[in-house]
Amino acid sequence: MVSPPHEAMHRIFQHDPGLFSRVSRFLGVDIPTPVKATALPTDLTETNPVERRVDTLLRLETADRGPFLLAVEAQGKKHPDKPASWAYYTAYLWTKYRLPTALLVVCQDHATARWAQQPVSCGPPQLPTLTVQPLVAGPHNMPVITDPEEARADLVLASLAAITHAAEPDVGAILKALSTALRDAPEDIAKPLIEFTAQGLAKRPAKNLWRNLVAVDLSFYKSYLAEEVRKEVRKEVRDEVRDEVRDEVRKEVQDEALTQGEARRAAADVLAVLAERGLTVSEAVRERIGSCDDPEILSRWLRRAVTASTAEEVVAGA
């Protein structure tokens, strides 16, 4: 069964075919920016019943080197049969389209990346005949983009950086830079990148951090991930805050003016984020958050709640 990270690692190149030329400089090659890109059918099945599909296939045209094909494969782990499949893909595409064919393999861990970039020959040692050695993009060579300005300069590359570093220690800083940069982007640009990043992180621990960042930094976007986070936050608030303060908040949301109601909901969101992160909230801190009716202060506390190490840090200094 195809996993979300697998889909994200290759479909991001369909979303922005020019990404390959920007990625190539990290792979030790210089591919000009394409002047035209066309998505081609990924079905490489012949008349026999064996079905073969490449993950993503693009026809790229450059101003000075002419057209070529780019096959993008997402690889989650080592698999002894893949080099033979890659050899088939490139040979078949070369034969069918009569165009030079490049193969890019995208990985999320160092071991798989090292394995994928090793040359494999189909013939005996003295007669290699056909050798497959794809370009490999992974945590070993993709940039660590932790500066929001750098992320803003190339949002798609920043998303790919987050996906390929999903298991790396720097992923938190990468995700924060990306979410900050996406706040200024139009929704039609930001929304697919929010989803690609969520898919790429899958069940890794960084997925929870991304969900929190989407809920806080990008809460105004209407995406399935943002809506999913909001629903879970509301559920956790209902499950964990059952005391008199929560009942009072519900009553005031119904009875008070709109601005006061928004403040109460914001206070509940702060408590929900703290609960999701497993931070202990004292009665004093809970009461201070629940009694605050200043939307600006609550907004500031909500942002602090994503990264603070204790609940007290959130309300320190107001």
Buried (B, 14 or more C-beta within 10 A) or exposed (E): EEBBBBBBBBBBBBBBBBBBBBBBEBBEEEBEEBEEBEEBEBEBEEEEEEEBEBBBBBBBBBEEEEBBBBBBBBBBEEEEEBBEBBBBBBBBBEEEBEBBBBBBBBBBBEEBBBBBBEEBBBEEEEEEEEEBBBBBBBBBBBBBBBBBEBBBEBBBBBBBBBBBBBBBEBBBBBBBBBBBBBBEBEBEEBBBBBBBBBBBBBEBEBBBBBBBBBBBBBBEBEBEBBEBBBEBBBEBBEEBBEEEBBEEBEEBBEEBEEEBBBBBBBBBBBBBBBBBBEBEBEEEBBEBBBEBBEEEBBBBBBBBBBBBEEBBBBBEEE
